[in-house]
Amino acid sequence: MSIPPHQAGDIYITRNTDAVGNRSPGYWNHCAMFVGDGMIIEAQEKHGVIVVAPEEFRRRYPHYLRLRYKGHSSVCLRACIYAMRTVGTPYKKIASIWRRLRRASRGENCVSVVRRCWRDAFKHIGKRDPRWKRPDHVAQSHHFQVIEEYEDYENWTMPDSWTEGRLA
């Protein structure tokens, strides 16, 4: 089966092995967004919101889903513009959980970055805030469909660096 090409706005939902540490509640523990031009935006605990290369991002995880918005691509592009604005924002672990912590100036986590981008994009077409708090919520969104699933725990090796392929 061939892998569909990346499209701006694709969301990655990933899972670490229990040996690495899956400290997030739920099955999925991380999410990020492809914004085009070979860039994925993600929030990492020690580095804040960063840009990484897709190949390196995908290599880090033994199991991931790639989700694609079911609607018009102009909404995806709008979400990507918002995502690019978050690069350099500090990390705040619980930013997606409590409303008072959702101000970007206080920091973002992986879910709050993706949620904020799609919330602002949805606002322009009259859709509501998706209210995602955990990666599991993103994976269950009815606005997106799974276009790729990768799972290979047997051949996966832990990366030397969780920021390998960092572009910014």
N, C-alpha and C positions, 0 to 999 in steps of 0.2 A: 504494500500500500504506500503510495507516495504521500509525502508531507505537504499539506497546503502551504503556499507561500504566505509570509507574514503580511498582515494588513494593519495599517495604522488603527490603533484602538484595541487590538487583540489583548486579552488579559490572560496572564499565566497564574494558575493556582498550583502551589507546589506542596510537597510533603517531604520532610526529612525522615530518615530512619530513626527509630527509637534510640539507637546507639549514639547518634549525633546529638540528639536532644530535640524532642518535639514538645516544647514547653507550652505551646498555644493550646487553648481549649478547642476541641473538635478534631476532626480527621485532618483537614488541610491546615497548614501552619504559615503560609507565606503567599503573598500575591504581588504582582508587578504588571506593568503595562508596556506594550510595544508602541513606540510613538513614531516610527518611521526612520529612514536613513540609518538603519542598523543600530538603533538605540532602544534600550529598555530602561524605564524609570522604575526604581524601587527604593524603599526606605530600609536602611540597615541600622541596627542598634548603635554601632560604634562610629558610623559615618554619616548618618542622616540620609537625606534623599540624594541618590546618586544615579548616574547613567552608566550602564554596562552593555557590552556586546551580547547579542542574543545567543551566540554559540557558547560563550563562556557561562552565561546565566543558566542555560539548559543543562550544561554539563555538571553543574553543582547538585542537581537533584535526581534521585532515583525514580521519582514518580511526579508527574505533573499533568495538568489539563491545560489546554489552550482554548479559550472561549472567544467567540466572535459575536458582536452585536448583530441582532437580527434586522435592525432598521437601516436607514439611509446612511451612507458613508460620510455625509457632511457632519453628522452628529459625532462620529468617531474622530474626525479631524478637529472639531471643537474641543473634545475631551483631551486630545493630544496637546493642543495649545495650552490648556490649563495645566497639564502634567509637566510640560517644560518649565512652567513658571515655579514649580515646587522644588526644582533642583537646588540643592544647597540648604534647604530647610533643615533645622535640627530634628533629631529623632525624639519622639515621646511615646513610650511603650503603650500607654493606654489611651492614646488620642482618639481612637475610634469608639471607645466604650461610653464615656460620659460626655454629655453635651457641653459642659463648661470647659472641657479640655479640647474641644474641636476647633479652636482658633489656630490657624496655621502658624501664627507668630509663636505659639507655645511648642510647636513641633508636630511632626506627623509620624505615623507608623505605616506599615505597608498597606493596610486596609484603608486608612484615612486618606492616603494619597490617591488611591484608585477611586474611592468613594467620592471625594471632593471633585475630582475631574469629571466623573460621570454625572454627579449631581448638578454641576454647573452646566454641563452640556444638555442634560435633560430639561433643565429649566427653560432653555430657549425653545423647546418644542412642546412645552406644557406637560411634561411628565414629572412625577414626584421624585424627591430624594429617595434613592434606593435603600437608605438606612442600614447599609451593611456595617456590621460591627466586627465580624470575624471572617476569615477566608472561606469558611463553610457557607456563609451567607452569600458571598459572591458566586460561589460554585452553584448555588441553587437559584440564582436569579432567572426569572422568566424572560428577561430582555436579551439573554445571551444563549448561544448554543455551543456545545462542545464540538470543536472541529479537529482536535488532536488529543490523544491520550498516550502518554509514554510511561512505561513502568518496566524497570529492570534493576531490581535490588541485587541480583546475583553478580552482575558485572560492574556495579557501581563502586567507585572508590571515593573516599572523602577528599575534597579538594585541599590543596595546600593553603589556599587563600579564598575566603568567601567574597573577596572583591576582585578576583582575577577577571581581567577583561574590562576593568573600570575605565570609562572614557572621560568622566567628569565627576 
